[in-house]
Each structure stands twice: as C-alpha cells, then as structure tokens.
Amino acid sequence: MALFKTKKIQSFIIFIIVLVATLWVFQDNFLKLLVFQKIAEQSDTTSEEVKETAYLEKIDNFFLKEYSVEHVLLHTIQAETYYSYKNSPVQMLEVEVNTFNQNQEAGVLLTSRSAEILKSGEIFFNGEVKIQTKAGVSHELGTESLIVLSDDGLIKSNKQVTYLGEASRIISEGMEMSIDSDTMYLSGNVKIYEDSGVVIDTKNLYIDHKLGKKIYRSKEVTVYRSKDAIVTSKSGVDIDMNLKLINLLGKVEALTSAGGVLNSSDVLIDQSNDGEVLKSNSATHFKSNTIDIKAKKMHYDAVTKKLELMNRVVAVYE
C-alpha cells in the first residue's frame, strides 16, 4: 500500500514537471495570443467608435431643393438618412431624386438604396437604380456610377451598366438619357442575354418604351446566336420585345445548325410561341456541301431545320 502511494506521488510530480516545462517552452506563443486578442478587441471597439463618430452631420428624413444660377428648380432630393463628412462626399440612404426641365415640368424620378452628392454638386448613384420618366415609363439598371447632370438635363454613366428587361438582361459600357425623354441610350459594346438562351452582340443600343412599346434599336453590326443558328447583320437590328420579333437589317448571313449558309437581306426572326423562324422577302442564296439554291423569298424554321425557298428558285446539285 505504501509502495502504491509512493508511485502515485511520483507520477503526479512528473506531470507537474512536464506541465511547467511545456509552459516555459511555449510561453512566448501564449503571450502573443493574449496580446493579439487584446489588440483585436481594442480594434473592434475603435472601429465601432469610428463608425459612430466619422460623420460630421446626420439628418433623418432629409429634403433639399436645388436651383440653378438663374433660380430655376433643377431637382429635389429626398433621403431617409443623410450623412456629411469632412473629406468625403455626402452619403444618402433610400434616395429619391426628382428632376425638372427649363419649363419647370417634372422630368424623371430616380430611386436607389444609396447615392452621394459630389463636391461639384452632381448626384452620384451606384448599385441598382430605378428611373421613371414623366410619361410613366420605368427603366431598371445597375451600375458602379450613374450621375445626374441637372444643368445639362442628362443622366449619364461611363461605367458598365446592366439593364434589366422583363425577359432579358442587357450589358453595355455606358448609358445616357435625357430627363425629357422616354428613350435610353446604351453606349459602346452591348450584349443582350435573353431568358431563352439567345445572345445578341451589337453596339450603341437605343431602348424605346414610349406608348407601352419595348423596342431595342441599333445601326451597328449585330450578331444573333442561338443553339440552332448564328445570324449576322451588317446594318443593325430592330427588336420588338412585346411581339418577340427581331429584324436584322441590311445584308444578313445565317449559319444553320445543319451546316448550310443562308445569305439574304432584312431578315425577320419570329420568336413568338417559343419558336425561331427566319423570314425574308429579299433575294436569298442557300449553299451547303451538296446544294446551291437561289430564290426570291425564304422561310427557315431553325428548330425543325425546315427550309422553304420560294419564287423563281434556281438550284444546282453537286
């Protein structure tokens, strides 16, 4: 029994010696950890204090009318919360901006979750912005930078813009819009992504929503791509999103999934009823590995791959 107690005491002494040695070896790491924890806690506290005290002024339910040098009302600004800073632009949350033209008629209404007022006086939006024209037309888009130039009667962006349509998403390199217009201009390279999977590449696109229409127009080279066809237009495109009709203007070349090439002019692509039918009443030339056909009229169903060539058809088989 005495021997057992002696061994137990010896084991306990060895444990104490090992624990002391371990603490001695790793004491620097333990100290560093404690110091880091303390610094992190102080940093969090300081960060919270900075957030609370960084602004010079905070105003809830902010409202401002801004006038030109000639005392003409340019716009009104409403914001749920307004923050002013010493060396940074004014920040506003839940913002509404109403613009006015020279005749003091309402122009457009812009709404966004956040906006800034620059030192120059320009209103700078970022993120998602909704633009409603005086005719009640709505445009929704997202961008890094959207500036209201009230003196010039313009809304403008030189950054990438994502325009949100009902059945499409359009990405451009910039945009411009007059406060008196229902038409928006998407500048630079433009990509239209339709919900159906179709992608249209063009440039300098006009979006016209007057009188309930939804028309997209461009006079630049346009490429239409689907899983069943690639169609290139030399003179632009006119898209009616309500009727699901795409007019490819000027000389048009279509590459079919069956391997043939169609050359024609002013080709209409009918996407109604979930279809994809190419139609033209202009001279058409179809060529594949085995056949060469010319006609005065064309009708091609890209889904069923059925081609009809009509009026004065001349065919050469190889």
Short mmCIF file of the C-alpha atoms (twelve columns), coordinates in Angstrom:
data_MODEL
# 
_entry.id   MODEL 
# 
loop_
_atom_site.group_PDB 
_atom_site.id 
_atom_site.type_symbol 
_atom_site.label_atom_id 
_atom_site.label_alt_id 
_atom_site.label_comp_id 
_atom_site.label_asym_id 
_atom_site.label_seq_id 
_atom_site.Cartn_x 
_atom_site.Cartn_y 
_atom_site.Cartn_z 
_atom_site.pdbx_PDB_model_num 
ATOM 1   C CA . MET A 1   0.000   0.000  0.000    1 
ATOM 2   C CA . ALA A 2   2.827   2.384  0.816    1 
ATOM 3   C CA . LEU A 3   4.500   1.421  -2.460   1 
ATOM 4   C CA . PHE A 4   1.305   2.344  -4.380   1 
ATOM 5   C CA . LYS A 5   1.102   5.760  -2.706   1 
ATOM 6   C CA . THR A 6   4.785   6.402  -3.473   1 
ATOM 7   C CA . LYS A 7   4.267   5.621  -7.204   1 
ATOM 8   C CA . LYS A 8   1.195   7.828  -7.307   1 
ATOM 9   C CA . ILE A 9   3.116   10.753 -5.795   1 
ATOM 10  C CA . GLN A 10  5.990   10.190 -8.233   1 
ATOM 11  C CA . SER A 11  3.547   10.259 -11.229  1 
ATOM 12  C CA . PHE A 12  1.979   13.487 -10.022  1 
ATOM 13  C CA . ILE A 13  5.428   15.102 -9.588   1 
ATOM 14  C CA . ILE A 14  6.427   14.039 -13.126  1 
ATOM 15  C CA . PHE A 15  3.158   15.532 -14.533  1 
ATOM 16  C CA . ILE A 16  3.877   18.850 -12.785  1 
ATOM 17  C CA . ILE A 17  7.445   18.897 -14.141  1 
ATOM 18  C CA . VAL A 18  6.228   18.201 -17.737  1 
ATOM 19  C CA . LEU A 19  3.488   20.882 -17.475  1 
ATOM 20  C CA . VAL A 20  5.951   23.506 -16.189  1 
ATOM 21  C CA . ALA A 21  8.426   22.651 -18.968  1 
ATOM 22  C CA . THR A 22  5.694   22.917 -21.628  1 
ATOM 23  C CA . LEU A 23  4.535   26.288 -20.362  1 
ATOM 24  C CA . TRP A 24  8.131   27.518 -20.299  1 
ATOM 25  C CA . VAL A 25  8.748   26.443 -23.910  1 
ATOM 26  C CA . PHE A 26  5.516   27.924 -25.279  1 
ATOM 27  C CA . GLN A 27  5.209   30.954 -23.021  1 
ATOM 28  C CA . ASP A 28  6.005   33.372 -25.904  1 
ATOM 29  C CA . ASN A 29  3.201   31.961 -28.043  1 
ATOM 30  C CA . PHE A 30  0.724   32.196 -25.174  1 
ATOM 31  C CA . LEU A 31  1.732   35.786 -24.517  1 
ATOM 32  C CA . LYS A 32  1.446   36.647 -28.228  1 
ATOM 33  C CA . LEU A 33  -2.023  35.099 -28.357  1 
ATOM 34  C CA . LEU A 34  -3.181  37.106 -25.344  1 
ATOM 35  C CA . VAL A 35  -1.749  40.325 -26.780  1 
ATOM 36  C CA . PHE A 36  -3.340  39.665 -30.211  1 
ATOM 37  C CA . GLN A 37  -6.710  39.020 -28.581  1 
ATOM 38  C CA . LYS A 38  -6.472  42.286 -26.669  1 
ATOM 39  C CA . ILE A 39  -5.496  44.240 -29.814  1 
ATOM 40  C CA . ALA A 40  -8.360  42.661 -31.786  1 
ATOM 41  C CA . GLU A 41  -10.853 43.638 -29.060  1 
ATOM 42  C CA . GLN A 42  -9.496  47.184 -28.978  1 
ATOM 43  C CA . SER A 43  -9.620  47.342 -32.797  1 
ATOM 44  C CA . ASP A 44  -13.269 46.248 -32.874  1 
ATOM 45  C CA . THR A 45  -14.120 48.848 -30.235  1 
ATOM 46  C CA . THR A 46  -12.254 51.573 -32.139  1 
ATOM 47  C CA . SER A 47  -13.939 50.554 -35.404  1 
ATOM 48  C CA . GLU A 48  -17.366 50.862 -33.832  1 
ATOM 49  C CA . GLU A 49  -16.446 54.255 -32.404  1 
ATOM 50  C CA . VAL A 50  -15.238 55.441 -35.842  1 
ATOM 51  C CA . LYS A 51  -18.479 54.290 -37.447  1 
ATOM 52  C CA . GLU A 52  -20.463 56.257 -34.893  1 
ATOM 53  C CA . THR A 53  -18.379 59.437 -34.980  1 
ATOM 54  C CA . ALA A 54  -16.927 59.585 -38.544  1 
ATOM 55  C CA . TYR A 55  -19.664 61.800 -39.995  1 
ATOM 56  C CA . LEU A 56  -19.960 65.496 -39.201  1 
ATOM 57  C CA . GLU A 57  -23.737 65.616 -39.546  1 
ATOM 58  C CA . LYS A 58  -26.602 63.143 -39.721  1 
ATOM 59  C CA . ILE A 59  -30.110 64.133 -40.843  1 
ATOM 60  C CA . ASP A 60  -33.131 61.848 -40.906  1 
ATOM 61  C CA . ASN A 61  -35.926 62.453 -43.451  1 
ATOM 62  C CA . PHE A 62  -33.667 64.736 -45.473  1 
ATOM 63  C CA . PHE A 63  -35.200 67.005 -48.162  1 
ATOM 64  C CA . LEU A 64  -33.471 69.509 -50.479  1 
ATOM 65  C CA . LYS A 65  -34.431 71.705 -53.425  1 
ATOM 66  C CA . GLU A 66  -31.572 72.744 -55.706  1 
ATOM 67  C CA . TYR A 67  -31.752 75.701 -58.092  1 
ATOM 68  C CA . SER A 68  -29.634 76.922 -60.988  1 
ATOM 69  C CA . VAL A 69  -27.851 80.298 -61.071  1 
ATOM 70  C CA . GLU A 70  -30.953 81.662 -62.824  1 
ATOM 71  C CA . HIS A 71  -33.094 80.442 -59.889  1 
ATOM 72  C CA . VAL A 72  -34.666 77.643 -61.926  1 
ATOM 73  C CA . LEU A 73  -35.516 74.499 -59.940  1 
ATOM 74  C CA . LEU A 74  -33.213 71.701 -61.127  1 
ATOM 75  C CA . HIS A 75  -34.205 68.842 -58.851  1 
ATOM 76  C CA . THR A 76  -35.400 67.816 -55.418  1 
ATOM 77  C CA . ILE A 77  -33.670 65.231 -53.251  1 
ATOM 78  C CA . GLN A 78  -35.322 63.129 -50.563  1 
ATOM 79  C CA . ALA A 79  -33.435 60.625 -48.411  1 
ATOM 80  C CA . GLU A 80  -34.281 58.526 -45.409  1 
ATOM 81  C CA . THR A 81  -30.858 59.336 -43.920  1 
ATOM 82  C CA . TYR A 82  -28.215 61.934 -44.833  1 
ATOM 83  C CA . TYR A 83  -24.558 61.873 -43.691  1 
ATOM 84  C CA . SER A 84  -21.959 64.598 -44.293  1 
ATOM 85  C CA . TYR A 85  -18.200 64.025 -43.888  1 
ATOM 86  C CA . LYS A 86  -15.121 66.217 -43.699  1 
ATOM 87  C CA . ASN A 87  -13.144 64.820 -46.650  1 
ATOM 88  C CA . SER A 88  -15.693 62.571 -48.395  1 
ATOM 89  C CA . PRO A 89  -18.862 63.083 -50.467  1 
ATOM 90  C CA . VAL A 90  -22.221 63.338 -48.737  1 
ATOM 91  C CA . GLN A 91  -23.830 59.908 -48.344  1 
ATOM 92  C CA . MET A 92  -27.594 59.307 -48.592  1 
ATOM 93  C CA . LEU A 93  -29.677 56.187 -47.977  1 
ATOM 94  C CA . GLU A 94  -33.057 55.287 -49.561  1 
ATOM 95  C CA . VAL A 95  -32.921 58.153 -52.043  1 
ATOM 96  C CA . GLU A 96  -35.441 59.759 -54.406  1 
ATOM 97  C CA . VAL A 97  -34.393 62.431 -56.914  1 
ATOM 98  C CA . ASN A 98  -36.995 64.326 -58.979  1 
ATOM 99  C CA . THR A 99  -35.605 66.314 -61.924  1 
ATOM 100 C CA . PHE A 100 -37.204 69.318 -63.671  1 
ATOM 101 C CA . ASN A 101 -36.665 70.856 -67.111  1 
ATOM 102 C CA . GLN A 102 -36.342 74.541 -68.060  1 
ATOM 103 C CA . ASN A 103 -40.137 74.881 -68.140  1 
ATOM 104 C CA . GLN A 104 -40.302 73.562 -64.559  1 
ATOM 105 C CA . GLU A 105 -42.035 70.407 -65.742  1 
ATOM 106 C CA . ALA A 106 -41.190 67.163 -63.953  1 
ATOM 107 C CA . GLY A 107 -38.575 65.130 -65.760  1 
ATOM 108 C CA . VAL A 108 -37.553 61.759 -64.343  1 
ATOM 109 C CA . LEU A 109 -37.751 60.176 -60.899  1 
ATOM 110 C CA . LEU A 110 -34.694 58.217 -59.791  1 
ATOM 111 C CA . THR A 111 -34.821 55.899 -56.781  1 
ATOM 112 C CA . SER A 112 -31.964 53.936 -55.237  1 
ATOM 113 C CA . ARG A 113 -30.865 52.482 -51.910  1 
ATOM 114 C CA . SER A 114 -27.826 54.785 -51.815  1 
ATOM 115 C CA . ALA A 115 -26.361 57.864 -53.505  1 
ATOM 116 C CA . GLU A 116 -23.728 60.541 -52.982  1 
ATOM 117 C CA . ILE A 117 -23.550 64.284 -53.559  1 
ATOM 118 C CA . LEU A 118 -20.157 65.215 -55.002  1 
ATOM 119 C CA . LYS A 119 -18.353 68.483 -54.216  1 
ATOM 120 C CA . SER A 120 -19.276 69.646 -57.727  1 
ATOM 121 C CA . GLY A 121 -22.944 69.280 -56.750  1 
ATOM 122 C CA . GLU A 122 -23.568 66.304 -59.049  1 
ATOM 123 C CA . ILE A 123 -25.643 63.426 -57.699  1 
ATOM 124 C CA . PHE A 124 -23.828 60.111 -57.972  1 
ATOM 125 C CA . PHE A 125 -25.723 56.787 -57.832  1 
ATOM 126 C CA . ASN A 126 -24.320 53.278 -57.615  1 
ATOM 127 C CA . GLY A 127 -25.904 49.858 -57.352  1 
ATOM 128 C CA . GLU A 128 -29.485 49.297 -58.501  1 
ATOM 129 C CA . VAL A 129 -31.336 52.366 -59.786  1 
ATOM 130 C CA . LYS A 130 -34.927 52.700 -60.990  1 
ATOM 131 C CA . ILE A 131 -35.668 55.506 -63.463  1 
ATOM 132 C CA . GLN A 132 -39.271 56.532 -64.111  1 
ATOM 133 C CA . THR A 133 -39.939 59.040 -66.910  1 
ATOM 134 C CA . LYS A 134 -42.599 61.750 -66.894  1 
ATOM 135 C CA . ALA A 135 -44.732 59.513 -69.149  1 
ATOM 136 C CA . GLY A 136 -44.616 56.750 -66.524  1 
ATOM 137 C CA . VAL A 137 -42.081 54.555 -68.359  1 
ATOM 138 C CA . SER A 138 -39.805 52.596 -65.997  1 
ATOM 139 C CA . HIS A 139 -36.184 51.564 -66.541  1 
ATOM 140 C CA . GLU A 140 -34.254 49.435 -64.043  1 
ATOM 141 C CA . LEU A 141 -30.490 49.106 -64.129  1 
ATOM 142 C CA . GLY A 142 -27.395 48.500 -62.043  1 
ATOM 143 C CA . THR A 143 -24.093 50.344 -62.369  1 
ATOM 144 C CA . GLU A 144 -20.995 51.461 -60.469  1 
ATOM 145 C CA . SER A 145 -21.524 55.081 -61.446  1 
ATOM 146 C CA . LEU A 146 -24.630 56.983 -62.562  1 
ATOM 147 C CA . ILE A 147 -24.502 60.782 -62.452  1 
ATOM 148 C CA . VAL A 148 -27.398 63.223 -62.691  1 
ATOM 149 C CA . LEU A 149 -26.314 66.317 -64.647  1 
ATOM 150 C CA . SER A 150 -29.282 68.565 -63.918  1 
ATOM 151 C CA . ASP A 151 -27.750 71.648 -65.598  1 
ATOM 152 C CA . ASP A 152 -27.464 69.682 -68.860  1 
ATOM 153 C CA . GLY A 153 -30.739 67.786 -68.434  1 
ATOM 154 C CA . LEU A 154 -28.886 64.445 -68.620  1 
ATOM 155 C CA . ILE A 155 -28.447 61.204 -66.709  1 
ATOM 156 C CA . LYS A 156 -25.170 59.571 -67.654  1 
ATOM 157 C CA . SER A 157 -22.767 56.728 -66.868  1 
ATOM 158 C CA . ASN A 158 -19.295 55.962 -68.234  1 
ATOM 159 C CA . LYS A 159 -19.134 52.653 -66.379  1 
ATOM 160 C CA . GLN A 160 -20.593 49.229 -67.147  1 
ATOM 161 C CA . VAL A 161 -24.388 49.211 -66.990  1 
ATOM 162 C CA . THR A 162 -26.673 46.204 -66.560  1 
ATOM 163 C CA . TYR A 163 -30.170 46.983 -67.853  1 
ATOM 164 C CA . LEU A 164 -32.923 44.690 -66.566  1 
ATOM 165 C CA . GLY A 165 -35.675 43.858 -69.058  1 
ATOM 166 C CA . GLU A 166 -38.723 41.640 -68.499  1 
ATOM 167 C CA . ALA A 167 -37.242 38.705 -70.423  1 
ATOM 168 C CA . SER A 168 -33.679 39.865 -70.960  1 
ATOM 169 C CA . ARG A 169 -30.587 41.341 -69.368  1 
ATOM 170 C CA . ILE A 170 -28.509 43.887 -71.296  1 
ATOM 171 C CA . ILE A 171 -24.902 44.799 -70.504  1 
ATOM 172 C CA . SER A 172 -23.286 47.900 -72.015  1 
ATOM 173 C CA . GLU A 173 -20.188 50.032 -71.477  1 
ATOM 174 C CA . GLY A 174 -22.202 53.121 -70.525  1 
ATOM 175 C CA . MET A 175 -25.514 54.936 -70.840  1 
ATOM 176 C CA . GLU A 176 -27.071 58.345 -71.424  1 
ATOM 177 C CA . MET A 177 -30.610 59.627 -71.105  1 
ATOM 178 C CA . SER A 178 -32.338 62.992 -71.360  1 
ATOM 179 C CA . ILE A 179 -34.653 63.903 -68.482  1 
ATOM 180 C CA . ASP A 180 -37.322 64.837 -71.080  1 
ATOM 181 C CA . SER A 181 -37.112 61.529 -72.969  1 
ATOM 182 C CA . ASP A 182 -38.511 58.024 -72.612  1 
ATOM 183 C CA . THR A 183 -35.590 56.686 -74.680  1 
ATOM 184 C CA . MET A 184 -32.392 55.390 -73.100  1 
ATOM 185 C CA . TYR A 185 -29.097 55.111 -74.990  1 
ATOM 186 C CA . LEU A 186 -26.760 52.245 -74.043  1 
ATOM 187 C CA . SER A 187 -23.308 53.081 -75.410  1 
ATOM 188 C CA . GLY A 188 -20.287 51.054 -76.509  1 
ATOM 189 C CA . ASN A 189 -20.320 47.277 -76.866  1 
ATOM 190 C CA . VAL A 190 -23.686 45.811 -75.917  1 
ATOM 191 C CA . LYS A 191 -24.704 42.223 -75.083  1 
ATOM 192 C CA . ILE A 192 -28.342 41.177 -74.833  1 
ATOM 193 C CA . TYR A 193 -28.944 37.975 -72.870  1 
ATOM 194 C CA . GLU A 194 -32.466 36.643 -73.431  1 
ATOM 195 C CA . ASP A 195 -34.066 34.257 -70.934  1 
ATOM 196 C CA . SER A 196 -34.473 31.773 -73.820  1 
ATOM 197 C CA . GLY A 197 -30.679 31.437 -74.091  1 
ATOM 198 C CA . VAL A 198 -30.278 33.663 -77.160  1 
ATOM 199 C CA . VAL A 199 -27.336 36.119 -77.028  1 
ATOM 200 C CA . ILE A 200 -27.216 39.219 -79.250  1 
ATOM 201 C CA . ASP A 201 -23.994 41.220 -79.694  1 
ATOM 202 C CA . THR A 202 -24.229 44.782 -81.011  1 
ATOM 203 C CA . LYS A 203 -23.194 48.384 -80.225  1 
ATOM 204 C CA . ASN A 204 -24.864 51.666 -79.269  1 
ATOM 205 C CA . LEU A 205 -28.369 50.445 -78.483  1 
ATOM 206 C CA . TYR A 206 -31.441 52.663 -78.096  1 
ATOM 207 C CA . ILE A 207 -34.219 51.470 -75.761  1 
ATOM 208 C CA . ASP A 208 -37.618 52.985 -76.561  1 
ATOM 209 C CA . HIS A 209 -40.571 52.346 -74.223  1 
ATOM 210 C CA . LYS A 210 -42.905 55.075 -75.472  1 
ATOM 211 C CA . LEU A 211 -46.646 54.301 -75.602  1 
ATOM 212 C CA . GLY A 212 -46.152 50.905 -73.976  1 
ATOM 213 C CA . LYS A 213 -43.685 49.697 -76.600  1 
ATOM 214 C CA . LYS A 214 -40.474 47.838 -75.818  1 
ATOM 215 C CA . ILE A 215 -38.212 48.494 -78.790  1 
ATOM 216 C CA . TYR A 216 -34.426 47.990 -78.911  1 
ATOM 217 C CA . ARG A 217 -32.603 49.554 -81.906  1 
ATOM 218 C CA . SER A 218 -29.045 49.654 -83.211  1 
ATOM 219 C CA . LYS A 219 -27.487 50.657 -86.538  1 
ATOM 220 C CA . GLU A 220 -24.261 48.735 -85.863  1 
ATOM 221 C CA . VAL A 221 -23.124 45.263 -86.944  1 
ATOM 222 C CA . THR A 222 -25.188 42.744 -84.954  1 
ATOM 223 C CA . VAL A 223 -24.675 39.022 -84.265  1 
ATOM 224 C CA . TYR A 224 -27.598 36.831 -83.125  1 
ATOM 225 C CA . ARG A 225 -26.635 33.499 -81.521  1 
ATOM 226 C CA . SER A 226 -28.855 30.590 -80.503  1 
ATOM 227 C CA . LYS A 227 -28.285 26.852 -80.234  1 
ATOM 228 C CA . ASP A 228 -29.776 26.422 -83.739  1 
ATOM 229 C CA . ALA A 229 -28.398 29.389 -85.693  1 
ATOM 230 C CA . ILE A 230 -25.841 32.199 -85.858  1 
ATOM 231 C CA . VAL A 231 -27.107 35.216 -87.809  1 
ATOM 232 C CA . THR A 232 -25.000 38.291 -88.643  1 
ATOM 233 C CA . SER A 233 -26.452 41.612 -89.808  1 
ATOM 234 C CA . LYS A 234 -24.330 44.354 -91.389  1 
ATOM 235 C CA . SER A 235 -26.694 47.283 -90.750  1 
ATOM 236 C CA . GLY A 236 -28.139 46.770 -87.296  1 
ATOM 237 C CA . VAL A 237 -31.179 45.387 -85.534  1 
ATOM 238 C CA . ASP A 238 -34.704 46.395 -84.520  1 
ATOM 239 C CA . ILE A 239 -36.217 44.267 -81.716  1 
ATOM 240 C CA . ASP A 240 -39.855 44.365 -80.601  1 
ATOM 241 C CA . MET A 241 -39.804 42.641 -77.201  1 
ATOM 242 C CA . ASN A 242 -43.605 42.759 -76.891  1 
ATOM 243 C CA . LEU A 243 -44.168 40.897 -80.171  1 
ATOM 244 C CA . LYS A 244 -40.948 38.847 -79.885  1 
ATOM 245 C CA . LEU A 245 -39.812 39.912 -83.347  1 
ATOM 246 C CA . ILE A 246 -36.172 40.615 -84.271  1 
ATOM 247 C CA . ASN A 247 -35.468 42.487 -87.514  1 
ATOM 248 C CA . LEU A 248 -31.869 42.084 -88.722  1 
ATOM 249 C CA . LEU A 249 -31.268 44.891 -91.199  1 
ATOM 250 C CA . GLY A 250 -29.256 45.122 -94.391  1 
ATOM 251 C CA . LYS A 251 -27.202 42.200 -95.659  1 
ATOM 252 C CA . VAL A 252 -27.591 39.128 -93.458  1 
ATOM 253 C CA . GLU A 253 -25.697 35.848 -93.247  1 
ATOM 254 C CA . ALA A 254 -27.115 32.885 -91.309  1 
ATOM 255 C CA . LEU A 255 -25.167 29.765 -90.347  1 
ATOM 256 C CA . THR A 256 -27.594 26.905 -89.705  1 
ATOM 257 C CA . SER A 257 -27.019 24.007 -87.328  1 
ATOM 258 C CA . ALA A 258 -27.411 21.666 -90.322  1 
ATOM 259 C CA . GLY A 259 -24.250 23.116 -91.846  1 
ATOM 260 C CA . GLY A 260 -25.673 25.353 -94.571  1 
ATOM 261 C CA . VAL A 261 -25.168 29.076 -95.142  1 
ATOM 262 C CA . LEU A 262 -28.035 31.461 -95.925  1 
ATOM 263 C CA . ASN A 263 -27.349 34.899 -97.433  1 
ATOM 264 C CA . SER A 264 -30.216 37.360 -97.673  1 
ATOM 265 C CA . SER A 265 -31.319 40.882 -96.652  1 
ATOM 266 C CA . ASP A 266 -33.641 42.290 -93.977  1 
ATOM 267 C CA . VAL A 267 -34.278 39.017 -92.169  1 
ATOM 268 C CA . LEU A 268 -37.056 38.788 -89.574  1 
ATOM 269 C CA . ILE A 269 -36.635 36.291 -86.702  1 
ATOM 270 C CA . ASP A 270 -40.000 35.384 -85.215  1 
ATOM 271 C CA . GLN A 271 -39.612 34.134 -81.602  1 
ATOM 272 C CA . SER A 272 -43.325 34.065 -80.797  1 
ATOM 273 C CA . ASN A 273 -44.847 30.819 -79.493  1 
ATOM 274 C CA . ASP A 274 -41.351 29.776 -78.295  1 
ATOM 275 C CA . GLY A 275 -40.266 29.377 -81.929  1 
ATOM 276 C CA . GLU A 276 -37.334 30.596 -84.013  1 
ATOM 277 C CA . VAL A 277 -38.362 31.215 -87.616  1 
ATOM 278 C CA . LEU A 278 -36.235 33.226 -90.058  1 
ATOM 279 C CA . LYS A 279 -38.145 35.014 -92.831  1 
ATOM 280 C CA . SER A 280 -37.098 37.222 -95.731  1 
ATOM 281 C CA . ASN A 281 -38.839 38.647 -98.803  1 
ATOM 282 C CA . SER A 282 -35.489 39.559 -100.372 1 
ATOM 283 C CA . ALA A 283 -33.252 37.611 -102.732 1 
ATOM 284 C CA . THR A 284 -31.799 34.602 -100.886 1 
ATOM 285 C CA . HIS A 285 -28.864 32.327 -101.560 1 
ATOM 286 C CA . PHE A 286 -28.524 28.994 -99.719  1 
ATOM 287 C CA . LYS A 287 -25.371 26.916 -100.037 1 
ATOM 288 C CA . SER A 288 -24.271 23.647 -98.412  1 
ATOM 289 C CA . ASN A 289 -21.830 20.858 -99.304  1 
ATOM 290 C CA . THR A 290 -24.345 19.263 -101.666 1 
ATOM 291 C CA . ILE A 291 -26.597 22.020 -102.994 1 
ATOM 292 C CA . ASP A 292 -26.599 25.642 -104.172 1 
ATOM 293 C CA . ILE A 293 -30.024 27.349 -104.332 1 
ATOM 294 C CA . LYS A 294 -31.124 30.871 -105.210 1 
ATOM 295 C CA . ALA A 295 -34.621 32.246 -104.655 1 
ATOM 296 C CA . LYS A 296 -36.575 35.462 -104.161 1 
ATOM 297 C CA . LYS A 297 -38.107 34.573 -100.803 1 
ATOM 298 C CA . MET A 298 -37.086 32.484 -97.772  1 
ATOM 299 C CA . HIS A 299 -38.681 30.834 -94.735  1 
ATOM 300 C CA . TYR A 300 -36.457 28.830 -92.362  1 
ATOM 301 C CA . ASP A 301 -37.563 27.154 -89.129  1 
ATOM 302 C CA . ALA A 302 -34.353 26.864 -87.091  1 
ATOM 303 C CA . VAL A 303 -35.940 24.496 -84.555  1 
ATOM 304 C CA . THR A 304 -37.286 21.915 -87.035  1 
ATOM 305 C CA . LYS A 305 -34.486 22.752 -89.537  1 
ATOM 306 C CA . LYS A 306 -37.046 23.076 -92.338  1 
ATOM 307 C CA . LEU A 307 -36.121 25.488 -95.168  1 
ATOM 308 C CA . GLU A 308 -38.539 26.826 -97.778  1 
ATOM 309 C CA . LEU A 309 -37.179 28.793 -100.758 1 
ATOM 310 C CA . MET A 310 -39.862 30.393 -102.919 1 
ATOM 311 C CA . ASN A 311 -40.324 32.460 -106.125 1 
ATOM 312 C CA . ARG A 312 -38.015 31.848 -109.085 1 
ATOM 313 C CA . VAL A 313 -35.998 29.110 -107.403 1 
ATOM 314 C CA . VAL A 314 -32.812 28.018 -109.175 1 
ATOM 315 C CA . ALA A 315 -30.963 25.017 -107.749 1 
ATOM 316 C CA . VAL A 316 -27.655 23.362 -108.556 1 
ATOM 317 C CA . TYR A 317 -26.922 19.925 -107.039 1 
ATOM 318 C CA . GLU A 318 -23.333 18.779 -106.580 1 
# 
